[in-house]
């Protein structure tokens, strides 16, 4: 299978990790700071492995981004705490799970310990290997616990985790008491070039920001932001929607609406782009997909110049014609004839790969790169890693604008993450 056009060449560090995964059956957790190329490595693994490999992720959008299937859909697991309840498996699921050599889980930091243990039990049960962790399947995890945390459930679920686990995090699952997880931290940063800025971001990541570092960040961020449509990264959806709606309204001309085409089993409202995309000439937009001809990447920001069938977007002085693209929803199945895994398209979502980009939530900025951004942390930061995710989207300190100074309370780092990552 040939890799798609525009596939990146691995660095020596990434190549070494690829060889560890491909050449052994070890369970591997690939982590690293923002911009170290975790996605590049995962993409390379997907296209170049000789193993029967299945890619999964905890959410629908994360699964779409890596051409995989959600964990709950793949394993047919119920939503919520599974605990020690029986796991029901039909013949189709058992056959599928028996075919896997390597299971990849992307954005694993959003997977809780109970779900990790349910994956282990499902594989042991389906493969009839009750004494072997994950039924003998190699587990490869990608993610950064300093960026995204598992979402806590209701009070009962939180009480269950408090009684049964050291924390909610995937790394505190009981399966790791008998299976060894090899932690590999990518260290070579491809997003930022300035060593001082890298050092400051690392301090934010670990919650070790000194007064001197805070003063430098706040000094840079206190400059008046330009009025050129520089993107705002905000903590809350309502702030983002208000900023985008007000900016669109200020533009002259009528709103043009592009409605997505949804076909097959796409399920729910977990769409990778707006179902109804409202645009005008002059609108600031962000691309949501890499372009096969490398004219833009996921996260590139530009300005709409014309809407007529296609949408024309100006990026760095060049105007590109942008056409709708299709996101494909995949489902793995077992083929009795070839005795191999099949990956079938079960649904498609077709829309222009654009989103209004005067503002975006910090959560949705995950994985994106910006030369400049206004960081709006609102009244307070409400989850661990939020400040780090926002600041680490930037390529340099010169592009940072803050709506208010950073405070010590903004540097939330989960104690369980610090304990686990010391092992790395």
PyMOL commands that set and color helices and strands:
alter all, ss='L'
color gray80, all
select helices_A, chain A and resi 12-23+38-48+60-65+71-75+91-99+108-110+113-127+133-136+155-164+170-172+174-177+195-205+211-221+237-250+363-365+386-391+397-399+408-410+415-421
alter helices_A, ss='H'
color red, helices_A
select strands_A, chain A and resi 27-32+53-57+69-70+102-106+138-142+181-186+232-234+256-259+261-264+276-279+284-287+301-307+311-315+318-322+324-335+340-352+354-356+359-361+373-376+400-402
alter strands_A, ss='S'
color yellow, strands_A
deselect
rebuild
show_as cartoon
